[in-house]
Amino acid sequence: MKRTNHVVRRLAHVAAVGLACTGCLSGCGQNGPSSISGTVTLNGAPVDMGTVEFIPADGKGQIAVGTIEAGKYSAEIMPGPKNIVIEVQKKLGERHYRPGDPNTPLVPITQPLGRKEIAREVNSEETTIDFELP
């Protein structure tokens, strides 16, 4: 009986420590990067390809980049004021990395369509930011 009480107390202690650690980790995540995704359209149509860059407005911290594919992007960013740079391209076709060498990978042939810069606050609760370019 004494041994059973010791085991039960030990398990209760381990469970309490586990719950405390879980609370710490979930609280710490609020200060970490957030997953952001969204769409990028040009004149109402999804953009073929490009990038969305989230640059810290104060110049401190990491730049996060999301690659646009078929009008959609995603990125892991730190919340805060950002200068967002969107560069869009139209895919014209593909060619081999080394023209005439079929053993090299295919790379896209693109035409730049534009660049837009936006200053915007990104908060930690946001999960979707869509961009409509004229």
C-alpha positions as a Python dict, from the first residue, in 0.01 Angstrom:
ca = {
    (1, 'M'): (0, 0, 0),
    (2, 'K'): (283, 238, 89),
    (3, 'R'): (452, 162, -244),
    (4, 'T'): (127, 233, -435),
    (5, 'N'): (93, 575, -271),
    (6, 'H'): (452, 658, -366),
    (7, 'V'): (390, 560, -730),
    (8, 'V'): (66, 761, -743),
    (9, 'R'): (237, 1068, -594),
    (10, 'R'): (526, 1031, -838),
    (11, 'L'): (288, 1008, -1136),
    (12, 'A'): (94, 1312, -1013),
    (13, 'H'): (422, 1507, -983),
    (14, 'V'): (529, 1410, -1337),
    (15, 'A'): (185, 1508, -1471),
    (16, 'A'): (197, 1845, -1295),
    (17, 'V'): (545, 1920, -1432),
    (18, 'G'): (429, 1817, -1781),
    (19, 'L'): (129, 2051, -1765),
    (20, 'A'): (346, 2336, -1639),
    (21, 'C'): (592, 2286, -1926),
    (22, 'T'): (310, 2275, -2177),
    (23, 'G'): (184, 2610, -2046),
    (24, 'C'): (533, 2759, -2078),
    (25, 'L'): (573, 2636, -2432),
    (26, 'S'): (235, 2761, -2546),
    (27, 'G'): (307, 3102, -2392),
    (28, 'C'): (648, 3117, -2557),
    (29, 'G'): (496, 3044, -2898),
    (30, 'Q'): (309, 3375, -2889),
    (31, 'N'): (640, 3559, -2914),
    (32, 'G'): (770, 3339, -3196),
    (33, 'P'): (705, 3340, -3568),
    (34, 'S'): (352, 3318, -3704),
    (35, 'S'): (240, 3125, -4010),
    (36, 'I'): (95, 3360, -4270),
    (37, 'S'): (-54, 3257, -4601),
    (38, 'G'): (-272, 3416, -4863),
    (39, 'T'): (-338, 3491, -5225),
    (40, 'V'): (-182, 3738, -5466),
    (41, 'T'): (-388, 3857, -5760),
    (42, 'L'): (-316, 4101, -6041),
    (43, 'N'): (-622, 4265, -6199),
    (44, 'G'): (-836, 3999, -6031),
    (45, 'A'): (-643, 3698, -6167),
    (46, 'P'): (-404, 3477, -5963),
    (47, 'V'): (-38, 3560, -6020),
    (48, 'D'): (165, 3278, -6183),
    (49, 'M'): (471, 3322, -5966),
    (50, 'G'): (679, 3566, -5764),
    (51, 'T'): (770, 3650, -5405),
    (52, 'V'): (625, 3825, -5100),
    (53, 'E'): (896, 3966, -4870),
    (54, 'F'): (819, 4072, -4512),
    (55, 'I'): (1097, 4313, -4409),
    (56, 'P'): (1107, 4445, -4049),
    (57, 'A'): (1032, 4820, -4067),
    (58, 'D'): (1303, 4898, -3810),
    (59, 'G'): (1564, 4703, -4008),
    (60, 'K'): (1618, 4460, -3719),
    (61, 'G'): (1535, 4091, -3737),
    (62, 'Q'): (1503, 3845, -4017),
    (63, 'I'): (1339, 3898, -4353),
    (64, 'A'): (1075, 3635, -4430),
    (65, 'V'): (1004, 3538, -4790),
    (66, 'G'): (704, 3354, -4928),
    (67, 'T'): (718, 3213, -5281),
    (68, 'I'): (407, 3277, -5492),
    (69, 'E'): (292, 2976, -5693),
    (70, 'A'): (-41, 2979, -5878),
    (71, 'G'): (-152, 3284, -5681),
    (72, 'K'): (-77, 3143, -5332),
    (73, 'Y'): (206, 3200, -5085),
    (74, 'S'): (298, 3114, -4727),
    (75, 'A'): (569, 3234, -4488),
    (76, 'E'): (679, 3219, -4124),
    (77, 'I'): (714, 3574, -3994),
    (78, 'M'): (767, 3759, -3669),
    (79, 'P'): (477, 3996, -3586),
    (80, 'G'): (534, 4371, -3600),
    (81, 'P'): (557, 4659, -3846),
    (82, 'K'): (669, 4540, -4189),
    (83, 'N'): (765, 4679, -4525),
    (84, 'I'): (613, 4422, -4759),
    (85, 'V'): (760, 4389, -5108),
    (86, 'I'): (562, 4191, -5364),
    (87, 'E'): (724, 4099, -5696),
    (88, 'V'): (510, 3922, -5953),
    (89, 'Q'): (601, 3738, -6272),
    (90, 'K'): (421, 3565, -6555),
    (91, 'K'): (537, 3217, -6649),
    (92, 'L'): (596, 3202, -7025),
    (93, 'G'): (723, 2845, -7041),
    (94, 'E'): (1016, 2628, -6938),
    (95, 'R'): (1361, 2546, -7070),
    (96, 'H'): (1648, 2328, -6962),
    (97, 'Y'): (1896, 2494, -6726),
    (98, 'R'): (2161, 2441, -6992),
    (99, 'P'): (1984, 2494, -7324),
    (100, 'G'): (2016, 2187, -7543),
    (101, 'D'): (2114, 1959, -7252),
    (102, 'P'): (1811, 1744, -7161),
    (103, 'N'): (1992, 1611, -6852),
    (104, 'T'): (1966, 1946, -6674),
    (105, 'P'): (1653, 2045, -6479),
    (106, 'L'): (1377, 2254, -6630),
    (107, 'V'): (1362, 2617, -6515),
    (108, 'P'): (1080, 2865, -6580),
    (109, 'I'): (1099, 3135, -6843),
    (110, 'T'): (938, 3441, -6685),
    (111, 'Q'): (835, 3797, -6759),
    (112, 'P'): (836, 4049, -6472),
    (113, 'L'): (490, 4205, -6428),
    (114, 'G'): (548, 4444, -6144),
    (115, 'R'): (657, 4527, -5795),
    (116, 'K'): (456, 4677, -5510),
    (117, 'E'): (571, 4798, -5168),
    (118, 'I'): (332, 4823, -4871),
    (119, 'A'): (397, 4938, -4513),
    (120, 'R'): (177, 4737, -4277),
    (121, 'E'): (154, 4611, -3918),
    (122, 'V'): (129, 4232, -3894),
    (123, 'N'): (-14, 4105, -3564),
    (124, 'S'): (38, 3759, -3415),
    (125, 'E'): (-330, 3662, -3454),
    (126, 'E'): (-331, 3706, -3832),
    (127, 'T'): (-307, 3388, -4037),
    (128, 'T'): (-417, 3520, -4378),
    (129, 'I'): (-310, 3829, -4571),
    (130, 'D'): (-430, 3861, -4931),
    (131, 'F'): (-285, 4108, -5179),
    (132, 'E'): (-482, 4250, -5474),
    (133, 'L'): (-259, 4436, -5718),
    (134, 'P'): (-404, 4671, -5982),
}
